[in-house]
């Protein structure tokens, strides 16, 4: 049961800059690999917090032995409940969300912090640029194959080439890995649990930030993270229900929100303004209203 989540806070460096939340589901080799990359390639110390779904294959014992902070559910409660639970242990000013099948490239955190320091106030949402081995059609992602699994991962080659792939700062966050002020995360209530196990919770979170007045959405080109892509997601199931929930909740589809509000895939030009009226946007809002009674 979701209410049976156990909380295990732990000591961390007083110099920690980010609270990094990583949900994992019986995926010990990948989550260990992710944490190894954080230790090797981060410029600064950080607070690491796992949410362990089940952990029956050794993740739970490993987390206890490592002394890191974590939350634990005996069953898979999904991304929304898991990230929210782990985030409740966050103590630094900024909250980062990583997938367990990610490998952070050198100075990923320094590039984010440099951008944060140039940004006034705490009304923003930023992300690292992802490098993925499989083409997804996401214009915010660099397509470059350095291995689709841990067994085929070519770490040395990635480290020698990751900076060479051309990419500019993007107008909107392309997804995980992302960073948000912890105060802003708490203000909008984190991830909405109606999207459990998690599909479309990312655009929903961005929409909540939009309604809270955030207009600074940005993916930072220099901050790069390799993503083995959907190692866990393949076990969850189809995304369709999340799309329907988003359309019914907000009155337009997530795709149209990303296109018309966040200008997904466009080069960064500054804080976003409200979208101009268009027939495409009007039709999407009409479609969302039609779907609402059926979700």
TIFI-253798 format. One record per residue (C-alpha): x, y, z; residue in one letter. Coordinates in steps of 0.25 Angstrom, whole numbers. Each point is the difference from the previous one (the first is absolute). Layout:
N
@xx=X	yy=Y	zz=Z	rest=a
...
END
This chain:
295
@xx=0	yy=0	zz=0	rest=x
@xx=4	yy=14	zz=-3	rest=x
@xx=-2	yy=4	zz=15	rest=x
@xx=11	yy=-10	zz=4	rest=x
@xx=11	yy=7	zz=-6	rest=x
@xx=12	yy=0	zz=9	rest=x
@xx=9	yy=12	zz=2	rest=x
@xx=15	yy=-1	zz=3	rest=x
@xx=7	yy=14	zz=0	rest=x
@xx=15	yy=0	zz=1	rest=x
@xx=12	yy=10	zz=3	rest=x
@xx=5	yy=7	zz=-12	rest=x
@xx=11	yy=11	zz=-3	rest=x
@xx=-4	yy=14	zz=6	rest=x
@xx=6	yy=5	zz=-13	rest=x
@xx=-10	yy=-8	zz=-9	rest=x
@xx=-6	yy=9	zz=-11	rest=x
@xx=-11	yy=-9	zz=-6	rest=x
@xx=-9	yy=-10	zz=6	rest=x
@xx=0	yy=-11	zz=-11	rest=x
@xx=-13	yy=-9	zz=0	rest=x
@xx=2	yy=-14	zz=-7	rest=x
@xx=-12	yy=-9	zz=-1	rest=x
@xx=4	yy=-15	zz=-3	rest=x
@xx=-8	yy=-13	zz=-2	rest=x
@xx=9	yy=-13	zz=2	rest=x
@xx=11	yy=6	zz=-9	rest=x
@xx=12	yy=0	zz=9	rest=x
@xx=11	yy=-1	zz=-11	rest=x
@xx=-5	yy=13	zz=-6	rest=x
@xx=-3	yy=8	zz=12	rest=x
@xx=14	yy=-4	zz=5	rest=x
@xx=6	yy=5	zz=-13	rest=x
@xx=-8	yy=13	zz=1	rest=x
@xx=6	yy=2	zz=14	rest=x
@xx=14	yy=-3	zz=-4	rest=x
@xx=-1	yy=10	zz=-11	rest=x
@xx=-5	yy=11	zz=10	rest=x
@xx=12	yy=-3	zz=8	rest=x
@xx=10	yy=1	zz=-11	rest=x
@xx=-6	yy=11	zz=-9	rest=x
@xx=-7	yy=10	zz=10	rest=x
@xx=8	yy=12	zz=3	rest=x
@xx=-7	yy=2	zz=14	rest=x
@xx=-6	yy=-8	zz=11	rest=x
@xx=-14	yy=-4	zz=0	rest=x
@xx=-11	yy=-6	zz=8	rest=x
@xx=-4	yy=-13	zz=-6	rest=x
@xx=-14	yy=-6	zz=3	rest=x
@xx=-5	yy=-13	zz=-7	rest=x
@xx=-15	yy=-5	zz=0	rest=x
@xx=1	yy=-15	zz=-1	rest=x
@xx=-12	yy=-7	zz=-6	rest=x
@xx=0	yy=-14	zz=6	rest=x
@xx=16	yy=-2	zz=0	rest=x
@xx=-2	yy=-15	zz=1	rest=x
@xx=13	yy=-2	zz=-9	rest=x
@xx=9	yy=6	zz=10	rest=x
@xx=-2	yy=15	zz=-2	rest=x
@xx=-6	yy=2	zz=14	rest=x
@xx=12	yy=-8	zz=7	rest=x
@xx=10	yy=8	zz=-8	rest=x
@xx=-7	yy=14	zz=4	rest=x
@xx=1	yy=-4	zz=15	rest=x
@xx=15	yy=-4	zz=-1	rest=x
@xx=3	yy=13	zz=-8	rest=x
@xx=-5	yy=9	zz=10	rest=x
@xx=-8	yy=9	zz=-10	rest=x
@xx=-14	yy=6	zz=2	rest=x
@xx=-11	yy=-8	zz=-6	rest=x
@xx=-15	yy=-3	zz=1	rest=x
@xx=-5	yy=-14	zz=-3	rest=x
@xx=-14	yy=-6	zz=-4	rest=x
@xx=-2	yy=-15	zz=0	rest=x
@xx=-7	yy=1	zz=-13	rest=x
@xx=2	yy=9	zz=-13	rest=x
@xx=-7	yy=13	zz=3	rest=x
@xx=4	yy=7	zz=-12	rest=x
@xx=8	yy=12	zz=-3	rest=x
@xx=-10	yy=10	zz=6	rest=x
@xx=-1	yy=-6	zz=14	rest=x
@xx=14	yy=-4	zz=0	rest=x
@xx=6	yy=14	zz=-4	rest=x
@xx=-9	yy=7	zz=9	rest=x
@xx=4	yy=-9	zz=12	rest=x
@xx=15	yy=1	zz=-3	rest=x
@xx=-1	yy=15	zz=-2	rest=x
@xx=-6	yy=2	zz=14	rest=x
@xx=14	yy=-3	zz=5	rest=x
@xx=6	yy=11	zz=-8	rest=x
@xx=8	yy=10	zz=8	rest=x
@xx=8	yy=9	zz=-10	rest=x
@xx=-6	yy=12	zz=-8	rest=x
@xx=-1	yy=-8	zz=-13	rest=x
@xx=-7	yy=-13	zz=-4	rest=x
@xx=6	yy=-8	zz=-11	rest=x
@xx=-8	yy=-12	zz=-6	rest=x
@xx=8	yy=-11	zz=-7	rest=x
@xx=-4	yy=-14	zz=-6	rest=x
@xx=8	yy=-11	zz=5	rest=x
@xx=5	yy=-4	zz=-14	rest=x
@xx=8	yy=13	zz=-2	rest=x
@xx=14	yy=3	zz=0	rest=x
@xx=4	yy=15	zz=3	rest=x
@xx=11	yy=6	zz=-8	rest=x
@xx=12	yy=8	zz=6	rest=x
@xx=-4	yy=13	zz=6	rest=x
@xx=-15	yy=-2	zz=-3	rest=x
@xx=-3	yy=6	zz=14	rest=x
@xx=9	yy=12	zz=-2	rest=x
@xx=-6	yy=4	zz=-13	rest=x
@xx=-14	yy=0	zz=6	rest=x
@xx=5	yy=8	zz=12	rest=x
@xx=6	yy=10	zz=-9	rest=x
@xx=-13	yy=2	zz=-7	rest=x
@xx=-8	yy=1	zz=14	rest=x
@xx=10	yy=10	zz=5	rest=x
@xx=-3	yy=9	zz=-12	rest=x
@xx=-15	yy=-1	zz=2	rest=x
@xx=-7	yy=9	zz=9	rest=x
@xx=-10	yy=-5	zz=10	rest=x
@xx=-5	yy=-14	zz=2	rest=x
@xx=-11	yy=-1	zz=-11	rest=x
@xx=7	yy=-9	zz=-11	rest=x
@xx=1	yy=-14	zz=-4	rest=x
@xx=12	yy=-5	zz=-7	rest=x
@xx=6	yy=-14	zz=-5	rest=x
@xx=13	yy=-6	zz=-6	rest=x
@xx=1	yy=-4	zz=-14	rest=x
@xx=-2	yy=-15	zz=-2	rest=x
@xx=8	yy=-9	zz=-9	rest=x
@xx=-7	yy=-13	zz=-4	rest=x
@xx=4	yy=-11	zz=-9	rest=x
@xx=-14	yy=-2	zz=-6	rest=x
@xx=-6	yy=11	zz=-9	rest=x
@xx=-13	yy=4	zz=7	rest=x
@xx=-4	yy=12	zz=-8	rest=x
@xx=2	yy=9	zz=12	rest=x
@xx=7	yy=13	zz=-6	rest=x
@xx=6	yy=3	zz=14	rest=x
@xx=7	yy=-13	zz=0	rest=x
@xx=14	yy=-3	zz=-6	rest=x
@xx=0	yy=-14	zz=-8	rest=x
@xx=13	yy=-7	zz=2	rest=x
@xx=2	yy=-14	zz=3	rest=x
@xx=10	yy=-3	zz=11	rest=x
@xx=-7	yy=-13	zz=4	rest=x
@xx=-14	yy=-4	zz=2	rest=x
@xx=3	yy=-9	zz=13	rest=x
@xx=11	yy=0	zz=11	rest=x
@xx=6	yy=-12	zz=-7	rest=x
@xx=2	yy=8	zz=-13	rest=x
@xx=3	yy=14	zz=6	rest=x
@xx=12	yy=7	zz=-5	rest=x
@xx=3	yy=9	zz=11	rest=x
@xx=14	yy=5	zz=-5	rest=x
@xx=-5	yy=3	zz=-13	rest=x
@xx=-12	yy=8	zz=5	rest=x
@xx=10	yy=8	zz=9	rest=x
@xx=8	yy=3	zz=-11	rest=x
@xx=-11	yy=5	zz=-9	rest=x
@xx=-12	yy=4	zz=8	rest=x
@xx=4	yy=15	zz=-2	rest=x
@xx=1	yy=-1	zz=-15	rest=x
@xx=-14	yy=-2	zz=-3	rest=x
@xx=-6	yy=13	zz=-5	rest=x
@xx=-12	yy=5	zz=8	rest=x
@xx=-5	yy=14	zz=4	rest=x
@xx=-8	yy=4	zz=13	rest=x
@xx=-15	yy=-5	zz=-2	rest=x
@xx=-12	yy=8	zz=3	rest=x
@xx=-6	yy=-10	zz=9	rest=x
@xx=5	yy=-12	zz=9	rest=x
@xx=1	yy=-13	zz=-8	rest=x
@xx=-4	yy=-8	zz=13	rest=x
@xx=9	yy=-7	zz=10	rest=x
@xx=11	yy=4	zz=4	rest=x
@xx=-7	yy=13	zz=5	rest=x
@xx=2	yy=10	zz=12	rest=x
@xx=-10	yy=9	zz=7	rest=x
@xx=1	yy=8	zz=13	rest=x
@xx=-5	yy=-9	zz=11	rest=x
@xx=-9	yy=11	zz=5	rest=x
@xx=-7	yy=0	zz=-14	rest=x
@xx=-1	yy=-15	zz=0	rest=x
@xx=-8	yy=1	zz=13	rest=x
@xx=-8	yy=12	zz=-4	rest=x
@xx=-7	yy=-8	zz=-12	rest=x
@xx=0	yy=-13	zz=8	rest=x
@xx=10	yy=-8	zz=-8	rest=x
@xx=-4	yy=-11	zz=-10	rest=x
@xx=-15	yy=-2	zz=-1	rest=x
@xx=-4	yy=-14	zz=5	rest=x
@xx=-12	yy=-2	zz=-10	rest=x
@xx=11	yy=-3	zz=-11	rest=x
@xx=5	yy=-12	zz=8	rest=x
@xx=9	yy=-8	zz=-5	rest=x
@xx=5	yy=13	zz=-6	rest=x
@xx=-3	yy=2	zz=-15	rest=x
@xx=-2	yy=15	zz=-3	rest=x
@xx=3	yy=4	zz=14	rest=x
@xx=12	yy=9	zz=-5	rest=x
@xx=-9	yy=9	zz=-9	rest=x
@xx=-10	yy=1	zz=11	rest=x
@xx=10	yy=5	zz=10	rest=x
@xx=5	yy=10	zz=-11	rest=x
@xx=-15	yy=4	zz=-1	rest=x
@xx=-1	yy=2	zz=15	rest=x
@xx=12	yy=9	zz=0	rest=x
@xx=-6	yy=8	zz=-12	rest=x
@xx=-12	yy=2	zz=8	rest=x
@xx=9	yy=4	zz=12	rest=x
@xx=6	yy=11	zz=-9	rest=x
@xx=13	yy=-6	zz=-4	rest=x
@xx=4	yy=4	zz=-14	rest=x
@xx=15	yy=-3	zz=0	rest=x
@xx=1	yy=-15	zz=-6	rest=x
@xx=13	yy=-4	zz=-5	rest=x
@xx=9	yy=-12	zz=-4	rest=x
@xx=15	yy=3	zz=2	rest=x
@xx=8	yy=-5	zz=-12	rest=x
@xx=14	yy=-1	zz=8	rest=x
@xx=-6	yy=-8	zz=11	rest=x
@xx=-1	yy=-14	zz=-6	rest=x
@xx=-6	yy=-14	zz=5	rest=x
@xx=1	yy=-13	zz=-7	rest=x
@xx=-13	yy=-8	zz=0	rest=x
@xx=-1	yy=-14	zz=-3	rest=x
@xx=-15	yy=3	zz=-2	rest=x
@xx=-12	yy=-8	zz=5	rest=x
@xx=7	yy=-11	zz=7	rest=x
@xx=-11	yy=1	zz=11	rest=x
@xx=-11	yy=7	zz=-9	rest=x
@xx=-1	yy=-12	zz=-9	rest=x
@xx=-5	yy=-8	zz=12	rest=x
@xx=-11	yy=10	zz=4	rest=x
@xx=-10	yy=-1	zz=-12	rest=x
@xx=-6	yy=10	zz=-10	rest=x
@xx=0	yy=15	zz=1	rest=x
@xx=-14	yy=2	zz=-5	rest=x
@xx=-8	yy=2	zz=13	rest=x
@xx=10	yy=11	zz=5	rest=x
@xx=-3	yy=8	zz=-13	rest=x
@xx=-15	yy=-1	zz=2	rest=x
@xx=1	yy=4	zz=15	rest=x
@xx=8	yy=12	zz=-5	rest=x
@xx=-10	yy=4	zz=-10	rest=x
@xx=-12	yy=-1	zz=9	rest=x
@xx=7	yy=7	zz=12	rest=x
@xx=6	yy=12	zz=-8	rest=x
@xx=-9	yy=1	zz=-12	rest=x
@xx=10	yy=-2	zz=-11	rest=x
@xx=10	yy=-11	zz=-3	rest=x
@xx=14	yy=-1	zz=5	rest=x
@xx=6	yy=0	zz=-14	rest=x
@xx=-7	yy=14	zz=-2	rest=x
@xx=4	yy=5	zz=13	rest=x
@xx=14	yy=-3	zz=-3	rest=x
@xx=-1	yy=6	zz=-14	rest=x
@xx=-8	yy=13	zz=3	rest=x
@xx=4	yy=3	zz=14	rest=x
@xx=14	yy=-5	zz=2	rest=x
@xx=5	yy=0	zz=-14	rest=x
@xx=6	yy=-13	zz=1	rest=x
@xx=12	yy=-3	zz=-9	rest=x
@xx=2	yy=15	zz=-3	rest=x
@xx=13	yy=7	zz=3	rest=x
@xx=0	yy=8	zz=13	rest=x
@xx=-3	yy=15	zz=-1	rest=x
@xx=-4	yy=4	zz=14	rest=x
@xx=-12	yy=-2	zz=9	rest=x
@xx=-13	yy=-5	zz=-7	rest=x
@xx=-12	yy=9	zz=-3	rest=x
@xx=-15	yy=-4	zz=0	rest=x
@xx=-3	yy=-8	zz=-13	rest=x
@xx=-6	yy=8	zz=-12	rest=x
@xx=-14	yy=-5	zz=-4	rest=x
@xx=-1	yy=-10	zz=-11	rest=x
@xx=-10	yy=-10	zz=-6	rest=x
@xx=9	yy=-11	zz=4	rest=x
@xx=0	yy=4	zz=14	rest=x
@xx=-15	yy=3	zz=1	rest=x
@xx=-3	yy=-14	zz=-6	rest=x
@xx=10	yy=-7	zz=10	rest=x
@xx=-8	yy=7	zz=12	rest=x
@xx=-13	yy=-4	zz=-6	rest=x
@xx=5	yy=-15	zz=-1	rest=x
@xx=4	yy=1	zz=14	rest=x
@xx=-14	yy=5	zz=5	rest=x
@xx=-6	yy=-12	zz=-8	rest=x
@xx=9	yy=-10	zz=6	rest=x
@xx=-2	yy=5	zz=15	rest=x
@xx=-13	yy=-8	zz=3	rest=x
@xx=6	yy=-13	zz=-5	rest=x
@xx=13	yy=-1	zz=8	rest=x
END
